[in-house]
Amino acid sequence: MDLNRLNIASNFNKIAFGNTIDLGNVASLDPWSMITMCLLLAKRANKDDKKFILPKDLNALCFLKEMCFDNFLKEIGFDKEAKKLSKIEIPKLSDEKVLQIEHYEYQSEFEAKLAYFIEMFKNFGLNQSDAYRATSLIGELGNNVFDHNLGNWPTNIRGCFITGQNYSKEKKIEITVGDPGIGFWGSLKNAFPELNNDVEAIIKGLGGNTGRMGEKRGNGLKLIQDWTINKFSGCLMIHSKKGLVIVDKDGIKNDEVFEILGTMVQFVIYYD
């Protein structure tokens, strides 16, 4: 089974049940499914009956190792699985360039790394101006994580997770940013008590609204939409709690899907 941003919702019940996450039959993953795993495992990290089953497929195991997923597993307490994955030898790095999973617990730590992303995007194939523009998208998303979850982290795991991949044949880059935070509805419900669900909250946030009382800021997501769609001919995906919203040149699509801890946002961009 290939696990990706287009099919993970329909396959969710095959990989998650109770406090078990089972990737045994998974043959491949992408940045979206990787951050989904981070958030699903973070939610179960302190459960006594937690269980994570690694893929049996060698290519999938090598991809997880290349993404440094063993470091993440060790960090959140899945020591046995981390040790097993760490022993996997990668016979050949993938032909596609990847952004290994990064976990930033603090905003200062995240901001100090932004210059790295400029060089990464240039290495992926973007020209200098587009590399700066794409890095600004990451900066906006990462800073949103810390601004909107300050002092409100639901568990002892905090901060933002980032990963990505360059698909050179398609000249496409996928970057996913996730956080085990309070989600869009949790951030906006005090300022907008009329909101009824996660999808409504995401759409409210996409409209440039913020739940931080007394602030006029909140246009970051509007900028991300504009640049992703109009500058890079791409799309934006947001999954927060049970809500999923996809924005592209054709408009907004939404759905209620499986629940995650916090929020994940992906922008997909194309380059020449």
C-alpha positions in Angstrom: 0.0 0.0 0.0 1.3 3.4 -0.9 0.4 6.0 1.7 0.1 9.6 0.5 -1.8 12.9 0.8 -4.4 11.7 -1.7 -5.4 8.4 0.0 -4.4 8.5 3.6 -7.9 9.4 4.8 -9.5 6.4 3.0 -6.8 4.1 4.4 -6.8 5.4 7.9 -8.6 2.5 9.5 -6.1 0.1 8.0 -3.2 1.8 9.8 -4.6 3.2 13.0 -6.7 1.4 15.7 -6.7 2.3 19.3 -3.2 3.2 20.4 -1.6 1.1 17.6 -0.2 2.6 14.4 0.5 -0.2 11.9 2.6 0.6 8.8 3.3 -3.1 8.2 1.7 -3.2 4.8 2.9 0.3 3.7 5.3 0.3 0.7 5.8 4.1 0.4 5.2 7.4 2.1 5.3 11.0 1.3 5.8 14.2 3.3 2.1 14.5 4.2 1.9 10.9 5.5 5.2 11.3 7.4 3.9 14.3 9.4 0.6 12.5 9.9 2.6 9.7 11.5 4.4 12.2 13.7 1.2 13.6 15.0 -0.6 10.2 15.5 2.4 8.9 17.4 2.8 12.1 19.5 -0.8 11.7 20.6 -0.1 8.1 21.8 3.4 8.7 23.2 2.4 8.5 26.8 0.0 5.6 26.5 1.0 2.4 28.3 -0.4 0.2 25.4 1.1 2.3 22.6 2.4 0.2 19.6 4.1 1.2 16.4 4.6 -1.4 13.7 7.3 -0.6 11.1 6.8 -1.4 7.4 7.9 -4.8 6.2 8.8 -3.3 2.8 12.6 -2.6 2.6 12.1 0.5 0.4 9.7 2.0 2.9 12.1 1.3 5.7 14.9 2.9 3.8 12.8 6.0 3.2 12.0 6.3 6.9 15.7 5.9 7.7 16.6 8.5 5.1 14.1 10.8 6.7 15.7 10.3 10.1 12.5 8.9 11.5 14.4 6.8 13.9 15.5 10.0 15.7 11.9 11.1 16.0 10.8 7.8 17.4 13.5 7.8 20.0 12.7 11.4 21.0 9.1 10.6 21.8 9.7 7.3 23.5 9.4 4.5 20.9 12.8 3.3 21.7 12.5 -0.3 20.5 11.2 0.7 17.1 13.8 3.5 16.9 16.6 1.0 17.6 15.3 -1.4 14.9 15.0 1.3 12.3 18.5 2.8 13.1 20.0 -0.6 12.1 18.6 -0.3 8.5 21.4 0.3 6.0 20.4 2.5 3.1 21.8 0.8 0.0 21.3 3.9 -2.1 19.8 7.3 -1.3 16.7 8.1 -3.3 17.1 10.0 -6.5 14.8 12.7 -5.1 16.1 15.2 -2.7 14.4 15.1 0.7 14.1 17.4 3.7 14.7 15.1 6.7 12.2 15.5 9.5 13.1 18.4 11.7 11.5 19.1 15.1 11.8 22.5 16.5 10.6 22.9 20.1 11.1 26.6 20.3 10.5 29.6 18.0 14.0 30.9 18.3 15.4 27.5 17.3 13.1 27.5 14.2 13.9 31.0 13.1 17.6 30.4 13.4 17.2 27.6 10.7 15.4 29.7 8.1 18.5 30.6 6.2 19.1 26.9 5.6 15.8 26.5 3.8 16.9 29.2 1.2 19.8 27.0 0.2 17.7 23.9 0.3 15.2 25.3 -2.2 18.0 26.5 -4.5 19.4 23.0 -4.3 15.9 21.6 -5.2 15.9 23.7 -8.4 14.3 27.1 -7.5 15.9 30.3 -8.6 17.0 32.7 -5.9 13.9 34.9 -5.7 11.6 31.8 -5.6 13.8 30.2 -3.0 13.4 33.3 -0.8 9.6 33.3 -1.5 9.2 29.6 -0.6 11.3 30.1 2.6 8.9 32.9 3.5 6.1 30.4 3.3 7.8 28.0 5.7 8.6 31.0 8.0 5.0 32.0 8.1 3.7 28.5 8.8 6.3 27.8 11.5 5.8 31.1 13.3 2.1 30.5 13.2 2.7 27.3 15.1 4.4 29.1 18.0 2.2 32.2 18.0 -1.1 30.3 18.2 -0.1 27.6 20.7 1.9 29.7 23.2 1.2 28.3 26.6 -1.5 26.0 25.3 0.3 22.8 24.3 -2.1 19.8 25.0 0.7 17.3 25.8 4.4 17.4 26.8 5.4 17.3 23.1 5.5 20.8 21.7 6.8 22.7 18.7 6.7 22.1 15.0 7.7 19.2 12.7 8.8 19.9 9.1 9.6 17.6 6.2 9.5 17.8 2.5 10.5 16.3 -0.8 11.5 17.4 -4.3 10.0 15.4 -7.2 12.4 16.4 -9.9 10.7 14.6 -12.8 7.5 16.5 -12.1 9.4 19.7 -11.0 7.3 19.7 -7.9 8.1 20.3 -4.2 6.0 19.3 -1.3 6.6 20.8 2.1 4.6 19.8 5.2 4.6 21.6 8.6 2.7 20.0 11.5 2.3 20.7 15.2 0.7 18.8 18.2 -1.2 21.9 19.3 -4.7 23.1 19.9 -5.8 23.4 16.2 -7.6 26.1 14.3 -10.8 25.7 16.2 -9.0 25.8 19.6 -7.2 29.0 18.5 -10.2 30.8 17.1 -13.2 29.7 19.2 -12.9 32.5 21.8 -12.8 35.2 19.2 -15.4 33.5 17.0 -17.8 31.6 19.2 -20.2 31.0 16.3 -17.8 28.4 14.8 -19.3 24.9 14.9 -16.5 22.6 13.6 -12.9 22.3 12.5 -13.6 22.9 8.8 -15.4 26.2 9.6 -12.4 27.2 11.8 -9.9 26.5 9.0 -11.9 28.5 6.5 -12.2 31.4 8.9 -8.4 31.3 9.4 -7.9 31.2 5.6 -9.9 34.4 5.4 -7.2 36.3 7.3 -8.8 36.1 10.8 -6.8 35.5 14.0 -7.9 34.3 17.4 -5.3 36.4 19.2 -7.4 39.0 20.8 -6.4 42.6 20.2 -4.2 41.9 17.2 -4.9 42.9 13.7 -2.5 40.4 12.2 -3.8 37.2 10.6 -3.1 37.7 6.9 -0.3 35.1 6.8 -2.5 32.4 5.4 -3.9 34.7 2.8 -0.3 35.4 1.7 0.5 31.7 1.6 -2.6 31.0 -0.5 -1.7 33.8 -2.9 1.9 32.8 -3.4 1.3 29.0 -3.5 -1.5 29.3 -6.1 -0.6 32.3 -8.1 3.2 32.4 -7.9 3.9 28.6 -8.0 0.7 27.2 -9.6 0.4 24.9 -6.6 -2.1 24.0 -3.8 -2.5 24.3 -0.1 -3.8 21.5 2.2 -4.7 22.0 5.9 -5.7 19.2 8.3 -6.7 20.4 11.7 -8.3 18.0 14.2 -11.1 16.5 12.1 -11.2 19.1 9.4 -9.5 19.0 6.0 -9.5 21.9 3.6 -7.7 22.0 0.2 -7.3 25.3 -1.7 -6.1 25.5 -5.3 -6.9 27.4 -8.5 -10.3 25.8 -8.6 -11.3 27.1 -5.2 -11.8 25.4 -1.8 -12.7 21.8 -1.1 -13.4 20.5 2.4 -14.2 17.3 4.3 -14.4 15.8 7.7 -11.7 13.1 8.2 -9.9 11.2 10.9 -8.8 13.2 13.9 -5.2 14.3 14.5 -3.6 16.1 17.4 -3.1 19.7 16.3 -2.7 20.9 12.7 -0.7 20.1 9.6 -0.3 22.3 6.6 1.2 21.4 3.2 2.1 23.6 0.3 2.8 22.0 -3.1 4.7 24.2 -5.5 5.9 23.8 -9.1 9.1 25.2 -10.7 10.6 25.5 -14.1 
